[in-house]
Amino acid sequence: MTPSQRARFEKQLLALQAELSGKKPERIAPNRTDAAKAGGNEDEQPLNEMLQAIASNRNRTNAAVLGRVNRALKKLHEEPEEFGVCEECGDDIA
């Protein structure tokens, strides 16, 4: 991998890092805001739980991607000759 290719990858990784770091965790407000209020639309609770699960999955995915980006940046700085090489098989990554 050439130095210009490494610089291009670093620029892309830093942009992705900035984008992911700037995202706030998604939060879904509960449907029932008044603890004294009981009952209501019974269809709201499953929808609320589904939306919370989706938000939670997105937050976990964003955190995992950010971790991989940070790891790639570290590798790019500490072991530039190994950047772009598969850690499992040792082949170059296209």
C-alpha positions in Angstrom: 0.0 0.0 0.0 1.4 3.3 -1.0 1.6 6.4 1.3 -1.0 8.2 -0.7 -3.4 5.2 -0.3 -2.7 5.2 3.4 -3.4 8.9 3.6 -6.7 8.5 1.8 -7.8 5.7 4.1 -6.8 7.8 7.1 -8.9 10.7 5.9 -11.9 8.4 5.3 -11.5 6.8 8.7 -11.2 10.1 10.5 -14.3 11.4 8.8 -16.2 8.3 9.8 -14.8 8.6 13.4 -16.0 12.2 13.6 -19.4 11.3 12.3 -19.9 8.4 14.7 -18.4 10.3 17.7 -20.8 13.2 17.1 -23.9 11.0 17.2 -25.8 10.9 20.4 -27.3 7.6 21.5 -30.8 7.2 20.2 -33.5 7.3 22.9 -37.1 6.5 22.6 -39.4 8.3 25.0 -41.9 6.1 26.7 -45.5 6.3 25.5 -46.8 6.6 29.0 -45.4 9.8 30.5 -47.7 9.9 33.5 -47.0 7.1 36.0 -50.6 7.5 37.5 -52.1 6.9 34.1 -53.0 3.3 33.5 -54.5 1.6 30.6 -54.6 3.4 27.3 -54.0 1.9 23.9 -52.7 -1.6 24.4 -51.0 -1.5 21.0 -48.7 1.3 22.1 -46.6 -0.9 24.4 -45.4 -3.4 21.8 -44.6 -0.6 19.4 -42.7 1.3 22.1 -40.7 -1.9 23.0 -39.9 -2.5 19.3 -38.7 1.1 18.8 -36.5 0.9 21.9 -35.0 -2.4 20.7 -34.3 -0.8 17.3 -32.6 2.2 19.0 -30.6 0.0 21.2 -29.4 -2.1 18.3 -28.4 1.0 16.4 -26.5 2.3 19.4 -24.6 -1.0 19.8 -23.9 -1.1 16.1 -22.6 2.5 16.1 -20.4 1.7 19.1 -19.0 -1.4 17.4 -18.2 0.4 14.2 -16.5 3.2 16.1 -14.4 0.7 17.9 -13.3 -0.9 14.6 -12.6 2.5 13.1 -10.4 3.4 16.2 -8.6 0.1 15.9 -8.0 0.6 12.2 -6.6 4.1 12.8 -4.3 2.8 15.6 -3.1 0.1 13.2 -2.5 2.6 10.5 -0.3 4.7 12.8 1.5 1.9 14.7 1.8 -0.8 12.0 1.3 0.9 8.6 2.9 -2.0 6.8 0.2 -4.3 8.2 -2.7 -2.0 7.3 -4.7 -3.5 4.5 -3.7 -7.1 5.3 -6.3 -9.6 6.6 -5.5 -10.5 10.3 -6.9 -14.0 9.9 -5.3 -15.2 6.6 -2.6 -12.6 5.9 -3.8 -11.8 2.4 -4.1 -8.3 1.1 -7.5 -6.8 1.4 -8.7 -5.5 -2.0 
